[in-house]
Amino acid sequence: MAVGIDSKWFRRYGTEAAPRRRLVCLPHAGGSAGFFHGWGTAFDYGVEVLATRYPGRQERLVEPGIDRIEDLADEVTAALLPFADVPLTLFGHSMGASVGYEVALRLESRYGIRLQALFVSSRKAPHKLTPHTTYLGGDEALLEEVRGLGGTDGALLDDPDLREVVLPALRADFKAVGTYGPRAAAPVSCPVVAHVGDGDPHITAEDMAAWGEVAPAGFDLRVLPGHHFYLVEQRDAVVRALAEHLG
């Protein structure tokens, strides 16, 4: 069904003529589809990777960012429908975990589509989130927060011209993150697998364990060496966990 579809929302890696499974990757705040470059060749034949392209960056640079998680999830959900002809698994890192959770709820409630699994990484469960106001500060405060998290090329943050290019998307993303939650612990009907780095300065294993409260179909927590962006160094371990569910 999805062969030949040109979606501005997804960059397709490891594209197969007839994939058996699709893995949808949702980046962090300030992140882009390119963060998942190389994942398409990490899985066995038959798995297509869809890396989500948020507006306001890379190919969609001229589009305004979306500053509400709920609105972003609405758009991603609608864009995913043509790709739901085979089982879907979602992997969301940091902000992407919240987006993935909201997409899972929408696919189920609006379209009767149950995910194969929801993977959440380095982000508190929706009912444990606390609002924060980083997005209300000046540019330097926002950039300092991004530097502290890691995962963003320092050249983008230090070069004045490049900063002006990336700042609009960062502002939108951090507003989306800062104004989302806490919300009711609405359950998803698919298994949930949580990952976190053991040295993450913001998210603990206990924080991630709370995802089990929205996962009546099954929950697993995996703690890996590393910080907030542990998955850069631990990609192989994350891929192995995903492969267990992708089959």
Secondary structure, 3 states (H helix, E strand, C coil): CCCCCCCCCEEEECCCCCCCEEEEEECCCCCCHHHHCCHHHCCCCCEEEEEECCCCCHHHCCCCCCCCHHHHHHHHHHHHHHHCCCCEEEEEECHHHHHHHHHHHHHHHHHCCCCCEEEEECCCCHHHCCCCCHHHCCHHHHHHHHHHHCCCCHHHHHCHHHHHHHHHHHHHHHHHHHCCCCCCCCCCCCCEEEEEECCCCCCCHHHHHHHHHHCCCCEEEEEECCCCCHHHHCHHHHHHHHHHHHC
